[in-house]
Amino acid sequence: MIRDLVPELKAVLLDAGGVLLMPDPRAAETHLAQFGVAPDVGAMLAAYHAGMVEIDRLGVADFGAADRAVARALGVAEAQLDAALEAIWRVYQDEPWIAIPGVARQLERLRDAGYALAVVSNASGTVEQQLASHRVCSVDGKEAAEVAVVVDSHRVGVEKPDPAIFSFALDALGLPPSSCIHVGDSVHFDVNGARAAGIEPVHVTSGSPCAVSGHHCARSLEAVVEDLLS
């Protein structure tokens, strides 16, 4: 159990992409229609995690390789993978993301159980607004679970796996790293970054195989919450 790893657990830090937010399958259908792609939420989330698995397998942030893995998981033909890369980029970078179904409720459960929350995300400057607009979480807690801070790498000038990005969340929480876990979707960015910051990592895989052993894995945020509240 996760609490056995962090007996004095007081706060849960969370990645945004792949844990709370995901690319919009409707945007994927629009941009990838010529390749015969029409994913539902489950297929889109699985494809997103396939991209993370590829980065973890390579051990470097090779987003071209990740996008090929995403396209392949969405059913794009092998001969068309390179042609689909621009469309994948548009889905990821130009289109708003959506909330992963059920995550708002899971954050509420954590807050009700007394855990403080913070978000630490490699993002492009809009993740706090997107989380609030989908009522996933917000720093004011008016219409969603309250988080101490949303750390957006674009705004703070440092990104995971650099452990320095976690200091912004720890300062806002007023807690040492030994009192926290970080829930993320990547070994390269989240597991390695959190460990370097002294924070216990929890890897959300969406059912995809994990390329690296030696850390706690869970299928979803709901599975993490069930573990913490059991």
N, C-alpha and C positions, 0 to 999 in steps of 0.2 A: 504493500500500500504506500501511497505517496507520503502520508503523514509519518510513516516509519523512517523515511529519508530525511524529513524536516520536522522533527518533533515539536519545535516551537514555531510552527508556521502561523504567520499573521497576515500575509498578503500574497495575492496572486497577480503576477505580471502576465500580460497577454500580448502576443503578436496580433496584428489586425488581419492581414491577408492570409487566407487559409484556415484561420481559427474563428474570426468574427465576420469577415467579409470575403467575397469571392467574385470573380468576373461574372458578368451578367450573361446567362445563356442566350437571351434574346439578342444581345449585341453580337454574340458569336454566330448565331444563325444568320444575322444580317450581313456581317462581314465575310463569312465563310460559305455563303449559299452556293457559290460557284463550285465548291469542293464537296457539295452534298452533305454539309454538316448542319444538324438541327438538334443540338443536345438539350436534354432536360437538366434540372438542377443537379441531380446525382451524377450524370455523365460529365457535366462541366466541372464539378468539384473534383471528381476522380482525375480528370485530365490535368487540372491545375496541380494536383499533388504529384502526378507523373512528372511534371516539369521539375518540381522540387526534388524528387527522387533522383533525377538525372544530375542536377547540380550536386547533390550529396554524393552520388557515385563518382563524379569527376573530382570533387573536392575543391572546386573553384566556381566562381559566379559566371559561368558561361551561359548567358541568357539565350544565345542563338541555339545552343544544344537543347536548352530547356524548352524553347518554343517548338523545336522539332518534335520533342517528346510529347508536348501538349497536342500538336497537330496530329501526330500518329495516334494518340489516345482518343482523339475525337473522330477518328476514322478517315482522315485524309490519306489518300493513296500515296505510297512511297515515292512515286515519280513526281508527285506534286508537293512534297513537303517544303522544299525551298520556296516555291511559289506562294505558299500559304503563310510564310513568316511575317510579311507586312501586315496581313489581316490579323494575325494573332497579336502583333504589336499594338494595333489599333484597339482591339478589344481590351487589352490590358492597360494601355496608357491613355487613350483618348475617351473612353467610355466610363461613366460612373459604375462603381461596383455595387453589388447588392448584399444584403445581410444573409448569412448562412441561416437557414431556417432553424428557429428555436434557440439561437444563442442569447437573445435578450433575456429570455426566461432563465437561462443557466447563470447569467451574471447576477440576476436578482436573487437566485438561490444562494449564490456565494455571499452576496451582501447580507442577506437575511441570516446567514450562518455566522456573520461577524468578521468575514475576511475583507480587508482593504483591497482595492483594485487599482491597477494602473495599466496603461497600454504603451507598449514600446514597439514601434513599427518602422521598417524601412519603407518610406512613402514619399509622395511627391508634393506635400504641402497641404493636402485637403482631407487627410484621413480623419481629423477631429470632426470636421463638418459632416463628412459622410456617416460616421458613426452616430452622430447626433440626429441627422436627418432621418436615418432608419430606426431611430429610437433603440439603438443597441446599448449605448452608454453615453454619458456626458459628464463634463466636469461640474455642472451645476446640479445634476441629479433631478431635474424638474420633471422630465418625461421619460426617464430611463434610469438604469442603475448608475449610481454616481461612481466616478473614478477620480483618483487624486490628480491624475495628469494624463494627457495623451502626448507621448513623445514621438514626434514626427521627424525622421532623419533629415528631411529636406530643410526643416526649420532650425534644427539644432546643429547641423553641420557635421554630424558623425553618424555612421550607420553600423548596424550589426554586420559582421561579428566583432567589431571593435567594442570591447567591454565598456568603454567610456560612455556609450549611449545609455547604459543602464543607470548611471549615476544620477541622471535627471529624475528618473522614477524613484530611486531610493531616497533622494533628497526630498521630493514631494511627499513621500510616505513617512519620512522620518524614521526609517527602519534600516537595520543592517542587512546585508545580503543573506545572511544565515537564517533570516526569518521569512524568506520569500522563495517562491518557485516562479519559473518563467515558462509559460505554455506557448510553444511555437510550432511551426510546421516544417522546419528545416534543421538538419544537423549542421550544415555549413554556417548558416546565419544564427540560428537560435540556440541550439545545443552548445556549440562551440563558444558563442558569444557570452551566453549566460554562465557557463562554467568558468570562463576567463574572468568574469565579474564576481565569482564566488557564489553564484545563485544556482540552485538545483534546477536542471532543465526537465521539462516534460514535453515529449515530442508527439504531436497530433499528426497521424498519418492518413486518415480517411480510408484506412484499410490497405493502403499501399505498403509494400515491403520496405522496411527500413534498411538502408545501406550500411549502417554502422551499429554495432552493439555497444552495450555498456551504459545505457541510460533507460529511463522509464518511457515507454510508449503507450499511447492510448488512441483509439480509433477516432474520437471526437471530443469536443469540449464537454458534451454531456457525460461521456465516460469518465472524464477527469473529475467532474462535479460529483458524480455518483461515488467515485472512489473517496473523495474528500469528505463526503457527508455520510458515508456508511458506518 
